[in-house]
Amino acid sequence: MIIMTLLLRDLNTIIRTILILFILIDASNSQVSFSKCLNGPSSSKIPTPSPHFTIRAGRSINEPALIDETMREDDIEQICIIGSGNWGSAIATILGRSAARLPFCNDEVRMWVFEEEVSLPSEESNDVPAKKANLSDVINSRHENIKYLPGVKLPTNVKAIPDLKEACLNATLLVFVLPHQFLPKLMPIIRASVHPSRCRGVSLIKGLGFDKRTKLPVLISQSISIGIGDGFHCGVLMGANVANEVAMGRMCESTLACDYGNDEVNERTRQIFDERLNFRVARIGDVAGAEACGALKNVIAL
């Protein structure tokens, strides 16, 4: 009887979560802006695509767009990872290799690190006190996040930067992978530092936010878009993956949901995350649906 009661209680929680997610998706598909609900009609406009890119219409969303590899210097992508925990360091292994491989990316991938002091592994006896060092210095010298992803080498072109302004400077692609409660304090710095017209984002944060006033769920990707403003568009990358398996190069799959208003930019973004042999990425346009399913997956897993 006790077991049946616990099962019914968990089932009730899952059903309520599913209903909330359906409401969230429906609201997004109806183009009900969260900012409009809170602040009234918004005056911000969706930016027109950059003139340096060509929109290719009349094509399936899953059909790869051809990338023009003769782009101008100011079309080069600058990737910045916001977060350096277990998942942030794992995705840095993918993005570092992609940036070195793809002709439209700057080789250097910046990774913002919340600076902290860590103990260095000692090769001497346990009686010798462990030496201390800043985490960003350790990552840059050893190419390993010894605290959050020990034993996995990061690409040498991934640079750990503790100064958020420096990490985001003129970035064209922001990859958000940190606890969402830290986002509000970071947004003003990010907004002032990124490329003024070409920047977009991808959130790897699984979960939902909740508005304190209305008590309604809020998509984190929408919170990021609103926080940065100026028509900033944020997609999501969701999948049933384990960070350590991604970092070790095991076969994984994920879904990129984004619509930046430009087929070539969408395909560029997919290629940046995709590694054909070990991290297969497919793209869809339903950002709200993918993000809600990612949050639901975690509820069921727990």
SULRA-V763850 format. One record per pair of residues at least 12 apart in sequence whose C-alpha atoms are under 10 Angstrom apart, sorted by the first residue. I is the first residue (numbers start at 1). GAP is how many residues later the second one is. D is the distance in Angstrom with one decimal. If there is no record, write none. Layout:
I&GAP&D ; I&GAP&D
//
This chain:
10&289&10.0 ; 10&290&9.3 ; 11&289&9.6 ; 13&286&9.0 ; 13&287&9.7 ; 14&282&8.2 ; 14&285&7.2 ; 14&286&7.1 ; 17&275&9.8 ; 17&278&9.3 ; 17&279&7.2 ; 17&282&8.1 ; 17&283&9.8 ; 18&274&8.9 ; 18&275&9.1 ; 18&277&9.8 ; 18&278&7.1 ; 18&281&9.7 ; 20&196&8.6 ; 20&197&7.4 ; 20&272&9.3 ; 21&187&9.4 ; 21&196&8.3 ; 21&197&9.8 ; 21&198&9.6 ; 21&267&9.1 ; 21&268&8.4 ; 21&270&9.4 ; 21&271&5.7 ; 21&272&7.9 ; 21&274&8.6 ; 21&275&7.8 ; 22&266&9.8 ; 22&267&8.6 ; 22&270&8.2 ; 22&271&9.7 ; 23&193&9.9 ; 23&194&9.2 ; 24&192&8.9 ; 24&193&7.1 ; 24&194&7.5 ; 24&195&7.8 ; 24&264&7.6 ; 24&265&8.7 ; 24&268&7.7 ; 25&194&9.3 ; 25&261&9.1 ; 25&262&9.0 ; 25&263&5.5 ; 25&264&5.8 ; 25&265&9.3 ; 25&266&9.2 ; 25&267&7.3 ; 25&268&9.8 ; 26&262&8.8 ; 26&263&9.1 ; 27&261&9.2 ; 28&191&9.1 ; 28&194&9.5 ; 28&258&9.5 ; 28&259&9.0 ; 28&260&6.4 ; 28&261&8.9 ; 29&257&8.7 ; 29&258&9.7 ; 29&259&7.9 ; 29&260&9.1 ; 33&189&8.5 ; 33&193&9.6 ; 34&177&9.6 ; 34&183&10.0 ; 34&184&7.6 ; 34&185&9.0 ; 34&188&7.5 ; 34&189&8.3 ; 34&192&8.4 ; 35&187&8.8 ; 35&188&8.8 ; 35&190&9.8 ; 35&191&6.9 ; 35&192&9.8 ; 37&177&9.5 ; 38&173&9.4 ; 38&175&9.0 ; 38&176&8.9 ; 43&187&9.8 ; 44&185&7.9 ; 44&186&6.3 ; 44&187&6.3 ; 44&188&9.9 ; 45&184&9.9 ; 45&185&7.5 ; 45&186&6.0 ; 45&187&9.8 ; 46&184&8.0 ; 46&185&5.1 ; 46&186&8.1 ; 46&187&8.8 ; 46&214&9.8 ; 46&215&9.1 ; 47&150&8.5 ; 47&151&9.7 ; 47&183&8.2 ; 47&184&6.0 ; 47&185&8.4 ; 47&186&9.5 ; 47&213&9.5 ; 47&214&8.7 ; 48&149&10.0 ; 48&183&9.7 ; 48&212&9.7 ; 48&213&7.7 ; 48&214&9.1 ; 49&148&9.6 ; 49&149&8.9 ; 49&211&8.2 ; 49&212&6.4 ; 49&213&6.2 ; 49&214&9.8 ; 49&216&9.1 ; 50&25&9.6 ; 50&147&8.2 ; 50&148&7.4 ; 50&211&9.7 ; 50&212&8.5 ; 50&215&9.5 ; 52&19&8.0 ; 52&20&8.3 ; 52&22&9.3 ; 52&23&7.4 ; 53&14&9.4 ; 53&15&8.7 ; 53&18&9.1 ; 53&22&8.9 ; 53&209&7.6 ; 53&210&8.8 ; 53&211&6.7 ; 53&212&7.6 ; 54&13&9.7 ; 54&14&9.3 ; 54&208&7.5 ; 54&209&7.9 ; 54&210&6.9 ; 54&211&9.2 ; 55&206&8.4 ; 55&207&5.5 ; 55&208&5.6 ; 55&209&6.6 ; 55&210&9.0 ; 56&206&8.0 ; 56&207&6.2 ; 56&208&7.6 ; 57&205&9.3 ; 57&206&7.8 ; 59&204&9.3 ; 61&202&8.3 ; 61&205&9.4 ; 61&206&9.4 ; 61&221&9.8 ; 61&222&7.4 ; 61&223&6.8 ; 61&224&7.7 ; 62&205&9.1 ; 62&220&7.2 ; 62&221&6.4 ; 62&222&7.3 ; 62&223&9.8 ; 63&200&9.9 ; 63&204&9.0 ; 63&220&9.5 ; 64&199&8.8 ; 64&200&8.7 ; 64&202&9.4 ; 64&203&6.4 ; 64&204&9.4 ; 64&206&9.3 ; 64&207&9.3 ; 64&219&9.7 ; 65&198&6.7 ; 65&199&5.8 ; 65&200&9.1 ; 65&201&8.6 ; 65&202&6.0 ; 65&203&8.4 ; 66&197&9.4 ; 66&198&7.3 ; 66&201&8.2 ; 66&202&9.2 ; 67&36&9.7 ; 67&37&8.7 ; 67&196&9.9 ; 67&197&6.6 ; 67&198&9.0 ; 67&200&8.0 ; 67&201&7.3 ; 67&204&10.0 ; 68&35&9.6 ; 68&36&8.7 ; 68&196&8.7 ; 69&33&9.2 ; 69&34&6.5 ; 69&35&6.7 ; 70&33&9.0 ; 70&34&8.7 ; 71&32&9.2 ; 71&33&7.4 ; 72&32&9.3 ; 73&31&8.9 ; 73&33&9.8 ; 74&124&9.8 ; 75&29&7.3 ; 75&30&8.8 ; 75&31&9.9 ; 75&97&9.2 ; 75&123&8.7 ; 76&27&8.2 ; 76&28&5.1 ; 76&29&5.3 ; 76&30&6.2 ; 76&31&9.8 ; 76&95&10.0 ; 76&96&8.5 ; 77&22&8.6 ; 77&25&9.8 ; 77&26&9.4 ; 77&27&6.1 ; 77&28&4.5 ; 77&29&5.8 ; 77&30&9.2 ; 77&31&10.0 ; 77&32&9.8 ; 77&93&9.5 ; 77&94&7.5 ; 77&95&5.7 ; 77&96&6.9 ; 77&121&9.2 ; 77&122&9.2 ; 77&191&9.2 ; 77&192&9.6 ; 77&195&9.7 ; 78&21&8.8 ; 78&26&9.3 ; 78&27&6.4 ; 78&28&5.5 ; 78&29&8.3 ; 78&30&7.6 ; 78&31&7.1 ; 78&32&8.3 ; 78&90&8.9 ; 78&91&9.0 ; 78&92&7.2 ; 78&93&4.9 ; 78&94&5.2 ; 78&95&6.2 ; 78&96&8.7 ; 78&116&9.7 ; 78&117&9.1 ; 78&121&9.1 ; 79&16&8.1 ; 79&17&9.1 ; 79&20&8.0 ; 79&26&7.8 ; 79&27&7.6 ; 79&28&9.0 ; 79&29&7.7 ; 79&30&5.3 ; 79&31&6.4 ; 79&32&8.6 ; 79&79&9.9 ; 79&88&9.3 ; 79&89&8.5 ; 79&91&9.4 ; 79&92&5.9 ; 79&93&6.4 ; 79&94&4.9 ; 79&95&6.2 ; 79&96&7.6 ; 79&120&9.7 ; 79&122&9.8 ; 79&193&9.3 ; 80&12&9.6 ; 80&15&9.5 ; 80&28&9.1 ; 80&29&6.0 ; 80&30&4.8 ; 80&31&5.7 ; 80&32&7.4 ; 80&78&9.6 ; 80&79&9.6 ; 80&81&10.0 ; 80&84&9.8 ; 80&87&6.5 ; 80&88&6.1 ; 80&89&8.8 ; 80&90&9.4 ; 80&91&6.2 ; 80&92&8.0 ; 80&93&6.2 ; 80&94&5.1 ; 80&95&6.2 ; 80&96&8.7 ; 80&114&9.5 ; 80&121&9.5 ; 81&14&9.0 ; 81&28&7.6 ; 81&29&6.2 ; 81&30&4.6 ; 81&31&6.1 ; 81&32&9.0 ; 81&77&9.6 ; 81&78&9.9 ; 81&79&9.4 ; 81&80&10.0 ; 81&86&8.3 ; 81&87&8.6 ; 81&90&9.7 ; 81&92&8.4 ; 81&93&5.9 ; 81&94&4.7 ; 81&95&6.2 ; 81&96&7.2 ; 81&97&9.5 ; 81&120&9.9 ; 81&121&9.7 ; 82&28&8.6 ; 82&29&6.2 ; 82&30&5.2 ; 82&31&7.7 ; 82&32&9.4 ; 82&82&8.2 ; 82&85&8.4 ; 82&86&8.5 ; 82&92&6.9 ; 82&93&5.8 ; 82&94&4.9 ; 82&95&5.9 ; 82&96&6.9 ; 82&101&9.7 ; 82&104&9.6 ; 82&108&9.6 ; 82&121&9.5 ; 83&28&6.7 ; 83&29&5.6 ; 83&30&6.0 ; 83&31&7.4 ; 83&77&9.9 ; 83&81&10.0 ; 83&92&8.3 ; 83&93&6.7 ; 83&94&5.2 ; 83&95&5.0 ; 83&96&8.6 ; 84&27&6.6 ; 84&28&6.5 ; 84&29&5.4 ; 84&30&7.5 ; 84&31&9.9 ; 84&51&9.9 ; 84&52&9.5 ; 84&61&8.2 ; 84&64&8.0 ; 84&65&9.3 ; 84&76&8.3 ; 84&77&9.9 ; 84&92&9.9 ; 84&93&7.6 ; 84&94&7.6 ; 85&28&8.4 ; 85&29&9.1 ; 85&60&8.3 ; 85&62&8.4 ; 85&63&5.4 ; 85&64&7.5 ; 85&92&8.0 ; 85&93&7.3 ; 85&94&9.6 ; 85&158&9.9 ; 86&59&8.5 ; 86&61&8.6 ; 86&62&4.8 ; 86&63&5.4 ; 86&64&9.2 ; 86&91&9.4 ; 86&92&9.6 ; 86&156&9.7 ; 86&157&6.5 ; 86&158&7.7 ; 86&161&9.3 ; 87&61&8.6 ; 87&62&8.4 ; 87&90&7.0 ; 87&91&8.5 ; 87&117&8.6 ; 87&118&9.5 ; 87&154&9.8 ; 87&155&8.2 ; 87&156&5.1 ; 87&157&7.9 ; 87&159&8.8 ; 87&160&8.7 ; 88&23&8.4 ; 88&24&9.6 ; 88&25&9.7 ; 88&60&9.2 ; 88&61&9.3 ; 88&87&8.7 ; 88&88&8.3 ; 88&89&5.5 ; 88&90&7.4 ; 88&116&8.7 ; 88&155&8.4 ; 89&22&8.5 ; 89&24&10.0 ; 89&50&10.0 ; 89&55&8.7 ; 89&56&7.1 ; 89&59&7.7 ; 89&60&6.7 ; 89&61&10.0 ; 89&63&9.1 ; 89&64&9.7 ; 89&65&7.7 ; 89&69&9.6 ; 89&88&9.3 ; 89&154&8.5 ; 89&155&9.5 ; 89&158&7.9 ; 90&55&9.6 ; 90&58&9.5 ; 90&59&7.4 ; 90&62&8.5 ; 90&63&9.7 ; 90&64&8.3 ; 90&152&9.3 ; 90&153&5.6 ; 90&154&6.7 ; 90&155&8.6 ; 90&156&6.3 ; 90&157&4.6 ; 90&158&8.4 ; 90&159&9.7 ; 91&63&9.7 ; 91&84&9.3 ; 91&86&9.0 ; 91&113&9.4 ; 91&152&7.8 ; 91&153&9.8 ; 91&155&7.4 ; 91&156&7.1 ; 91&182&8.3 ; 92&17&8.0 ; 92&18&9.1 ; 92&19&7.8 ; 92&62&7.1 ; 92&63&7.9 ; 92&65&9.8 ; 92&66&7.0 ; 92&67&9.7 ; 92&83&9.7 ; 92&155&8.5 ; 92&181&9.8 ; 93&59&8.9 ; 93&60&8.0 ; 93&61&5.4 ; 93&62&6.0 ; 93&63&9.6 ; 93&64&9.7 ; 93&65&8.1 ; 93&153&8.5 ; 93&154&6.3 ; 93&155&9.1 ; 93&156&9.1 ; 94&60&9.1 ; 94&61&8.7 ; 94&152&8.3 ; 94&153&7.8 ; 94&155&9.0 ; 94&178&8.2 ; 94&179&6.6 ; 94&180&7.8 ; 94&181&7.2 ; 94&184&9.5 ; 94&185&8.1 ; 95&12&9.9 ; 95&13&9.8 ; 95&14&7.3 ; 95&15&10.0 ; 95&60&8.9 ; 95&62&9.7 ; 95&63&8.4 ; 95&80&9.8 ; 95&176&9.8 ; 95&177&6.4 ; 95&178&6.2 ; 95&179&8.7 ; 95&180&9.3 ; 96&12&7.5 ; 96&13&6.0 ; 96&14&9.1 ; 96&58&7.8 ; 96&59&5.6 ; 96&60&7.9 ; 96&61&6.1 ; 96&62&5.7 ; 96&63&9.4 ; 96&176&9.2 ; 96&177&9.8 ; 97&12&9.4 ; 97&57&9.3 ; 97&58&6.6 ; 97&59&9.3 ; 97&60&8.2 ; 97&61&9.0 ; 97&175&9.0 ; 97&176&9.6 ; 97&178&8.8 ; 98&173&7.8 ; 98&174&5.6 ; 98&175&7.2 ; 98&176&7.8 ; 98&177&7.6 ; 99&58&8.4 ; 99&59&9.4 ; 99&172&9.9 ; 99&173&7.1 ; 99&174&9.6 ; 100&55&9.2 ; 100&56&9.9 ; 100&57&7.6 ; 100&58&9.9 ; 101&171&9.3 ; 102&166&9.4 ; 102&169&8.3 ; 102&170&7.7 ; 104&164&8.4 ; 104&168&9.6 ; 105&67&10.0 ; 105&163&9.5 ; 105&167&8.5 ; 106&51&9.7 ; 107&49&9.9 ; 107&50&6.4 ; 107&51&8.6 ; 108&47&9.9 ; 108&48&8.8 ; 108&49&5.0 ; 108&50&6.1 ; 108&51&6.9 ; 109&46&9.3 ; 109&47&9.5 ; 109&48&6.2 ; 109&49&4.8 ; 109&50&6.1 ; 109&51&8.7 ; 109&58&9.2 ; 109&62&9.8 ; 110&47&8.4 ; 110&48&5.9 ; 110&49&5.0 ; 110&50&6.1 ; 110&51&6.7 ; 110&54&9.9 ; 110&56&9.0 ; 110&57&5.7 ; 110&58&7.8 ; 110&59&9.6 ; 110&61&9.0 ; 110&64&9.8 ; 111&25&9.3 ; 111&47&6.8 ; 111&48&5.9 ; 111&49&4.8 ; 111&50&5.9 ; 111&51&8.3 ; 111&52&9.9 ; 111&53&9.0 ; 111&56&6.6 ; 111&57&8.9 ; 111&63&9.9 ; 111&64&9.2 ; 112&24&8.8 ; 112&47&8.5 ; 112&48&6.0 ; 112&49&5.0 ; 112&50&5.6 ; 112&51&7.0 ; 112&52&5.9 ; 112&53&9.2 ; 112&54&8.8 ; 112&55&5.8 ; 112&56&8.2 ; 113&22&7.8 ; 113&23&6.3 ; 113&26&9.5 ; 113&46&9.6 ; 113&47&6.1 ; 113&48&5.7 ; 113&49&4.8 ; 113&50&7.8 ; 113&51&8.0 ; 113&54&9.1 ; 114&21&8.4 ; 114&22&8.3 ; 114&46&9.6 ; 114&47&8.6 ; 114&48&5.9 ; 114&49&8.4 ; 114&50&8.7 ; 115&19&6.6 ; 115&20&6.2 ; 115&21&6.5 ; 115&22&9.4 ; 115&45&9.7 ; 115&46&8.7 ; 115&47&5.6 ; 115&48&8.7 ; 116&17&8.4 ; 116&18&5.8 ; 116&19&5.7 ; 116&20&8.1 ; 116&46&9.3 ; 117&15&6.4 ; 117&16&5.5 ; 117&17&4.6 ; 117&18&5.9 ; 117&19&9.0 ; 117&20&9.8 ; 117&21&9.7 ; 118&12&9.4 ; 118&13&8.4 ; 118&14&5.6 ; 118&15&5.6 ; 118&16&6.2 ; 118&17&6.0 ; 118&18&9.7 ; 118&20&8.6 ; 118&28&8.4 ; 118&29&7.3 ; 119&12&5.7 ; 119&13&4.7 ; 119&14&6.6 ; 119&15&8.8 ; 119&16&9.0 ; 119&19&9.9 ; 119&27&8.9 ; 119&28&8.7 ; 120&12&6.0 ; 120&13&7.0 ; 120&14&9.7 ; 120&15&9.6 ; 120&18&8.4 ; 120&26&8.1 ; 120&27&9.4 ; 121&25&8.5 ; 134&28&9.6 ; 135&12&8.1 ; 135&25&8.6 ; 135&26&9.8 ; 135&27&9.0 ; 136&23&8.5 ; 136&24&5.2 ; 136&25&6.3 ; 136&26&6.5 ; 137&22&9.7 ; 137&23&7.6 ; 137&24&8.8 ; 137&25&9.4 ; 138&22&9.0 ; 139&14&9.4 ; 139&15&8.2 ; 139&17&9.6 ; 139&19&8.9 ; 139&20&7.8 ; 139&21&6.4 ; 139&22&9.6 ; 140&14&9.3 ; 140&16&7.9 ; 140&17&9.3 ; 140&18&7.9 ; 140&19&6.1 ; 140&20&6.1 ; 140&21&8.9 ; 141&15&9.2 ; 141&18&9.7 ; 141&19&9.8 ; 142&12&8.7 ; 142&14&9.1 ; 143&12&6.8 ; 143&13&6.2 ; 143&14&9.1 ; 143&15&8.0 ; 143&16&8.7 ; 143&17&9.2 ; 144&12&9.5 ; 145&15&9.7 ; 149&94&8.8 ; 149&95&7.5 ; 149&98&8.5 ; 150&94&9.7 ; 151&93&10.0 ; 151&96&9.9 ; 151&97&9.5 ; 152&92&8.6 ; 152&95&6.9 ; 152&96&7.1 ; 153&94&8.7 ; 153&95&9.3 ; 154&93&8.8 ; 164&22&8.1 ; 164&25&7.1 ; 164&26&7.3 ; 164&29&8.7 ; 165&21&9.6 ; 165&23&9.8 ; 165&24&6.1 ; 165&25&6.6 ; 165&26&9.4 ; 165&27&8.0 ; 165&28&5.8 ; 165&29&8.5 ; 166&23&9.8 ; 166&24&9.7 ; 166&27&7.7 ; 166&28&9.6 ; 167&23&9.1 ; 167&26&8.6 ; 167&27&9.1 ; 168&21&8.5 ; 168&22&6.3 ; 168&23&8.9 ; 168&24&8.9 ; 168&25&5.6 ; 168&26&5.4 ; 168&27&8.4 ; 169&20&9.9 ; 169&21&8.4 ; 169&22&9.9 ; 169&23&8.6 ; 169&24&4.8 ; 169&25&5.1 ; 169&26&7.1 ; 170&20&9.9 ; 170&22&9.5 ; 170&23&6.2 ; 170&24&4.3 ; 170&25&4.0 ; 170&26&7.5 ; 170&27&9.6 ; 170&28&9.0 ; 170&29&8.1 ; 171&19&9.4 ; 171&22&7.8 ; 171&23&4.8 ; 171&24&5.4 ; 171&25&9.0 ; 171&27&8.4 ; 171&28&6.4 ; 171&29&8.7 ; 171&30&9.9 ; 172&22&6.8 ; 172&23&5.8 ; 172&24&8.8 ; 172&25&8.5 ; 172&26&5.6 ; 172&27&3.9 ; 172&28&6.1 ; 172&29&8.2 ; 173&21&8.8 ; 173&22&9.1 ; 173&25&8.4 ; 173&26&5.6 ; 173&27&5.2 ; 173&28&5.5 ; 173&29&7.6 ; 173&61&9.6 ; 173&96&8.3 ; 173&99&9.8 ; 174&16&9.3 ; 174&20&8.7 ; 174&25&7.4 ; 174&26&6.3 ; 174&27&4.6 ; 174&28&6.3 ; 174&29&8.2 ; 174&60&8.8 ; 175&25&8.9 ; 175&26&5.9 ; 175&27&5.0 ; 175&28&5.9 ; 175&29&7.2 ; 175&30&9.6 ; 175&59&9.3 ; 175&60&9.5 ; 175&61&9.1 ; 175&62&9.4 ; 176&25&7.3 ; 176&26&6.2 ; 176&27&4.7 ; 176&28&5.9 ; 176&29&6.8 ; 176&45&9.4 ; 176&48&9.1 ; 176&58&9.5 ; 176&60&9.1 ; 176&61&9.9 ; 177&25&8.9 ; 177&26&6.5 ; 177&27&5.2 ; 177&28&5.5 ; 177&29&9.0 ; 178&25&9.1 ; 178&26&8.1 ; 178&27&6.6 ; 178&28&9.7 ; 179&26&7.2 ; 179&27&9.1 ; 179&28&9.5 ; 180&23&9.9 ; 180&25&7.0 ; 180&26&8.9 ; 180&27&8.5 ; 180&28&8.7 ; 180&29&7.8 ; 180&40&7.3 ; 180&43&9.4 ; 180&44&9.4 ; 181&28&8.5 ; 181&39&10.0 ; 183&37&9.5 ; 183&40&8.8 ; 183&41&7.7 ; 183&44&8.5 ; 184&39&8.8 ; 184&40&8.5 ; 184&43&7.1 ; 184&44&9.7 ; 185&42&9.8 ; 186&41&9.2 ; 186&42&9.7 ; 187&37&7.9 ; 187&38&9.8 ; 187&39&9.5 ; 187&40&5.8 ; 187&41&6.0 ; 187&42&9.5 ; 188&39&7.8 ; 188&40&7.3 ; 188&41&10.0 ; 189&39&9.3 ; 190&37&9.4 ; 190&38&7.3 ; 191&36&8.1 ; 191&37&5.2 ; 191&38&7.8 ; 191&39&9.1 ; 191&41&9.5 ; 192&36&8.8 ; 194&34&9.8 ; 196&34&9.0 ; 196&36&9.9 ; 197&33&8.9 ; 197&34&9.5 ; 197&35&9.0 ; 198&34&9.1 ; 198&67&9.9 ; 199&32&10.0 ; 199&33&7.3 ; 199&34&8.3 ; 199&35&9.6 ; 200&25&9.0 ; 200&28&9.9 ; 200&31&9.4 ; 200&32&6.1 ; 200&33&5.4 ; 200&34&6.0 ; 200&35&8.2 ; 200&58&10.0 ; 200&60&7.7 ; 200&65&9.6 ; 200&69&9.6 ; 201&20&8.6 ; 201&23&8.4 ; 201&24&8.3 ; 201&31&7.8 ; 201&32&6.3 ; 201&33&4.3 ; 201&34&6.1 ; 201&35&8.1 ; 201&57&9.1 ; 201&59&9.5 ; 201&68&9.5 ; 202&19&7.9 ; 202&22&9.6 ; 202&31&8.6 ; 202&32&5.3 ; 202&33&4.5 ; 202&34&4.9 ; 202&35&6.6 ; 202&54&8.4 ; 202&55&8.6 ; 202&56&7.9 ; 202&67&8.8 ; 203&17&7.8 ; 203&18&6.3 ; 203&21&8.5 ; 203&31&6.8 ; 203&32&6.1 ; 203&33&4.5 ; 203&34&6.3 ; 203&35&8.7 ; 203&53&9.6 ; 203&54&9.8 ; 203&88&9.0 ; 204&16&9.7 ; 204&17&9.3 ; 204&31&9.0 ; 204&32&5.9 ; 204&33&5.3 ; 204&34&6.6 ; 204&35&9.3 ; 204&52&9.7 ; 204&87&9.1 ; 204&90&9.5 ; 205&15&7.5 ; 205&16&8.6 ; 205&31&8.0 ; 205&32&8.3 ; 205&33&8.4 ; 205&86&8.7 ; 205&89&8.9 ; 205&90&9.0 ; 206&13&9.8 ; 206&14&8.4 ; 206&30&9.1 ; 206&31&9.1 ; 206&32&7.6 ; 206&33&9.6 ; 206&85&7.2 ; 206&86&8.6 ; 206&87&9.2 ; 206&88&5.9 ; 206&89&5.3 ; 206&90&9.0 ; 206&91&9.0 ; 206&92&7.6 ; 207&12&8.1 ; 207&13&7.5 ; 207&84&7.8 ; 207&85&7.8 ; 207&86&9.4 ; 207&87&7.2 ; 207&88&4.5 ; 207&89&8.0 ; 207&90&9.4 ; 207&91&7.7 ; 207&92&8.8 ; 208&12&5.9 ; 208&13&9.3 ; 208&15&9.9 ; 208&83&8.5 ; 208&84&7.9 ; 208&86&9.6 ; 208&87&6.7 ; 208&88&9.6 ; 209&12&9.7 ; 209&13&9.8 ; 209&14&8.2 ; 218&74&10.0 ; 219&68&9.5 ; 219&69&7.2 ; 219&72&7.3 ; 219&73&7.7 ; 219&76&9.8 ; 220&14&9.2 ; 220&15&9.9 ; 220&16&9.3 ; 220&68&9.7 ; 220&71&8.3 ; 220&72&9.9 ; 221&12&8.4 ; 221&13&5.5 ; 221&14&6.5 ; 221&15&7.0 ; 221&66&8.3 ; 221&67&8.4 ; 221&70&8.1 ; 222&12&7.2 ; 222&13&9.0 ; 222&65&9.6 ; 222&66&8.9 ; 232&28&9.1 ; 233&25&8.4 ; 233&26&7.9 ; 233&27&6.3 ; 233&28&9.2 ; 234&23&9.3 ; 234&24&7.2 ; 234&25&8.5 ; 234&26&8.1 ; 234&53&8.6 ; 235&21&7.3 ; 235&22&5.5 ; 235&23&4.3 ; 235&24&7.1 ; 235&25&8.2 ; 235&31&9.8 ; 235&34&9.8 ; 235&50&8.8 ; 235&51&9.0 ; 235&52&6.0 ; 235&53&8.9 ; 235&55&9.4 ; 235&56&8.8 ; 236&19&8.1 ; 236&20&5.9 ; 236&21&5.3 ; 236&22&6.6 ; 236&50&9.5 ; 236&51&6.4 ; 236&52&8.7 ; 236&54&7.3 ; 236&55&6.5 ; 236&58&9.4 ; 237&17&6.7 ; 237&18&5.6 ; 237&19&4.5 ; 237&20&6.3 ; 237&21&8.6 ; 237&33&9.6 ; 237&36&8.9 ; 237&44&8.8 ; 237&45&9.7 ; 237&46&9.1 ; 237&50&9.0 ; 237&53&8.0 ; 237&54&8.0 ; 237&57&8.9 ; 238&15&9.1 ; 238&16&5.7 ; 238&17&5.4 ; 238&18&6.6 ; 238&19&8.0 ; 238&43&9.7 ; 238&49&9.9 ; 238&52&6.6 ; 238&53&6.8 ; 238&54&9.6 ; 238&55&8.2 ; 238&56&5.7 ; 238&57&9.1 ; 238&59&9.8 ; 239&13&8.6 ; 239&14&6.6 ; 239&15&4.4 ; 239&16&6.1 ; 239&17&8.8 ; 239&42&9.4 ; 239&51&9.0 ; 239&52&9.8 ; 239&54&9.2 ; 239&55&6.9 ; 239&58&8.9 ; 240&12&8.4 ; 240&13&7.8 ; 240&14&7.4 ; 240&15&9.7 ; 240&54&8.0 ; 240&57&7.7 ; 240&58&8.9 ; 240&61&9.8 ; 241&12&7.4 ; 241&13&7.7 ; 241&38&9.9 ; 245&33&9.8 ; 246&32&7.8 ; 246&33&7.3 ; 247&31&9.9 ; 247&32&9.9 ; 248&30&9.4 ; 249&26&9.6 ; 249&28&8.6 ; 249&29&5.7 ; 249&30&7.7 ; 250&27&8.9 ; 250&28&5.7 ; 250&29&7.8 ; 251&24&9.7 ; 251&25&9.4 ; 251&26&7.1 ; 251&27&4.2 ; 251&28&6.0 ; 251&29&7.9 ; 252&23&9.6 ; 252&24&10.0 ; 252&25&9.0 ; 252&26&5.8 ; 252&27&4.9 ; 252&28&6.4 ; 252&29&8.8 ; 253&21&9.0 ; 253&22&9.6 ; 253&23&9.8 ; 253&25&7.9 ; 253&26&5.4 ; 253&27&4.7 ; 253&28&5.9 ; 253&29&8.1 ; 254&19&9.2 ; 254&20&8.8 ; 254&25&7.3 ; 254&26&6.3 ; 254&27&5.0 ; 254&28&6.7 ; 254&29&8.8 ; 255&15&9.1 ; 255&18&9.9 ; 255&19&9.9 ; 255&25&8.4 ; 255&26&5.5 ; 255&27&5.1 ; 255&28&5.8 ; 255&29&7.2 ; 255&35&7.7 ; 255&36&10.0 ; 255&39&10.0 ; 256&13&8.6 ; 256&14&6.7 ; 256&17&8.5 ; 256&18&9.6 ; 256&25&6.5 ; 256&26&6.0 ; 256&27&4.7 ; 256&28&6.3 ; 256&29&8.3 ; 256&30&9.3 ; 256&31&8.3 ; 256&34&8.2 ; 256&35&9.8 ; 257&13&9.2 ; 257&25&8.5 ; 257&26&5.6 ; 257&27&4.8 ; 257&28&5.2 ; 257&29&5.8 ; 257&30&4.8 ; 257&31&8.3 ; 257&32&8.6 ; 257&33&6.4 ; 257&34&8.2 ; 258&12&9.1 ; 258&25&7.3 ; 258&26&6.6 ; 258&27&5.2 ; 258&28&6.9 ; 258&29&5.7 ; 258&30&9.5 ; 258&32&9.5 ; 259&24&9.4 ; 259&25&8.2 ; 259&26&5.5 ; 259&27&8.0 ; 259&28&7.8 ; 260&25&9.3 ; 266&17&8.3 ; 266&18&9.6 ; 266&19&9.4 ; 267&15&9.9 ; 267&16&8.2 ; 269&14&9.4 ; 270&12&7.2 ; 270&13&6.7 ; 270&14&10.0 ; 271&12&9.9
//
